[in-house]
Amino acid sequence: MSSWVHFGHFGGVTFFALAVFVVVWSLFWFTTKGGYFFFDPQDCFDGKPTDRVLPRSAENATFEPMLKHYIGVTQLLVTIAAASIAFGNGQTLASPIVIAKLLLAWSIFYGVLFCAVLLWRYDEYTQNVKSYTRIWYSTVFALGISSLLCFMVGYLVWGWGLSKID
């Protein structure tokens, strides 16, 4: 009987996590226009966009410092989520803490994919400026936001679960 409860939690959380990704990806896809996007502000500056006002620093700015920030924040998120999964106490399979741990696991999954896809797409971008298309832009954005949302909801569920413990 307990294996069905476990599968029910896993299936429900998996459905939720995948729905978060699909909704975020779809919202971003339908609200953006354009064929390709720039990682480096200097490339946008060189393209002389008519519909954008760029800061003076865009003339020689690159994405690399921001890339380090994104990777660093994701490393912190993954570390905290993994530590919580490993050391957090889940009393029973019916506990909301189990659901929270599953959400944190999805957060880690999305975070690792976010870093991998972001690094891959930036590497491709350095070879071809027009390779960062709308589909990749939406995917990278959705992976990052999905990781953050699963992390936040996981801890909200964890807190709610702790408030129910007698």
C-alpha positions in Angstrom: 0.0 0.0 0.0 2.8 2.5 0.9 4.3 2.1 -2.6 1.1 3.4 -4.1 1.2 6.4 -1.8 4.8 7.1 -2.8 4.0 6.8 -6.5 1.0 9.1 -6.0 3.2 11.8 -4.5 5.9 11.3 -7.1 3.3 11.4 -10.0 1.6 14.4 -8.6 4.8 16.4 -7.9 6.1 15.4 -11.3 3.0 16.6 -13.0 3.2 19.9 -11.1 6.9 20.4 -11.9 6.4 19.6 -15.6 3.4 21.9 -15.7 5.4 24.7 -14.2 8.0 24.3 -16.9 5.4 24.2 -19.7 3.5 27.2 -18.5 6.6 29.3 -18.0 8.0 28.2 -21.4 4.7 29.0 -23.1 4.3 32.4 -21.5 7.8 33.4 -22.5 7.5 32.0 -26.0 4.2 33.8 -26.7 5.3 37.1 -25.1 8.7 37.4 -27.0 9.2 38.3 -30.6 12.3 38.0 -32.8 14.3 35.5 -34.6 17.4 35.4 -32.4 18.7 37.1 -29.3 22.0 38.4 -28.1 23.9 37.2 -25.1 26.5 39.9 -25.2 25.4 43.5 -25.0 28.2 44.6 -27.3 26.7 42.4 -30.1 23.4 44.2 -29.7 25.2 47.5 -29.6 27.0 46.7 -32.9 23.7 45.7 -34.5 22.5 49.2 -33.9 19.0 48.3 -32.8 16.4 51.0 -33.6 13.9 50.0 -30.9 16.3 49.9 -27.9 18.2 52.4 -25.9 21.4 50.9 -24.7 23.6 52.1 -21.9 27.1 53.4 -22.8 28.6 50.3 -21.2 26.9 48.1 -23.8 29.6 49.1 -26.3 32.1 46.7 -24.8 30.2 44.6 -22.3 30.0 40.8 -22.4 27.7 38.2 -20.9 30.5 36.4 -19.1 30.2 38.2 -15.7 26.5 37.6 -15.6 27.1 33.9 -16.6 29.2 33.5 -13.5 26.4 35.1 -11.4 23.8 32.8 -12.8 25.9 29.7 -12.2 26.8 30.8 -8.7 23.1 31.4 -7.7 22.2 28.0 -9.2 25.0 26.3 -7.3 23.7 27.8 -4.1 20.1 26.7 -4.8 21.3 23.2 -5.7 23.5 23.0 -2.6 20.7 24.1 -0.2 18.1 21.9 -1.8 20.4 18.8 -1.8 21.3 19.4 1.8 17.6 19.7 2.7 16.8 16.5 0.9 19.6 14.6 2.6 19.3 15.9 6.1 15.6 16.8 6.4 13.4 14.5 8.2 10.3 13.0 6.5 8.4 11.1 9.1 6.0 9.2 6.9 5.3 8.7 3.2 2.1 10.8 3.7 4.1 13.7 5.2 4.1 17.0 3.2 7.9 17.0 3.8 8.1 14.1 1.3 6.3 16.3 -1.3 8.6 19.2 -0.4 11.7 16.9 -1.0 10.3 15.9 -4.4 9.8 19.5 -5.3 13.4 20.3 -4.2 14.6 17.3 -6.3 12.9 18.9 -9.4 14.5 22.2 -8.5 17.9 20.5 -8.6 17.0 18.8 -11.9 15.9 22.1 -13.5 18.9 24.0 -12.0 21.4 21.5 -13.4 19.7 21.6 -16.8 19.6 25.4 -16.7 23.4 25.6 -16.1 24.1 22.9 -18.8 21.9 24.4 -21.5 23.0 28.0 -20.6 26.7 27.1 -21.0 26.0 25.1 -24.1 24.0 27.8 -25.8 26.6 30.5 -24.8 29.3 28.4 -26.3 27.3 28.0 -29.5 26.6 31.7 -29.5 30.3 32.4 -29.5 30.5 30.5 -32.7 27.4 31.9 -34.3 25.7 35.0 -33.0 22.4 34.1 -34.6 22.3 30.6 -32.9 20.5 31.8 -29.8 17.0 31.6 -31.2 13.6 32.2 -29.6 13.2 28.5 -28.8 16.5 28.4 -26.9 15.9 31.7 -25.2 12.5 30.4 -24.0 14.0 27.1 -22.9 16.9 28.6 -20.9 14.5 31.1 -19.3 11.9 28.4 -18.4 14.6 26.1 -16.9 15.9 28.9 -14.6 12.5 30.1 -13.5 11.2 26.5 -13.1 14.1 25.7 -10.8 13.5 28.8 -8.7 9.7 28.2 -8.5 10.1 24.5 -7.5 12.6 25.6 -4.9 10.3 28.2 -3.4 7.2 26.0 -3.5 9.2 23.2 -2.0 10.1 25.3 1.0 6.6 26.6 1.4 5.3 23.1 1.4 8.1 22.1 3.9 7.1 25.0 6.2 3.5 24.0 6.0 4.4 20.4 6.7 6.4 21.4 9.8 3.5 23.4 11.1 1.3 20.3 11.0 3.7 18.1 13.0 2.4 17.4 16.5 
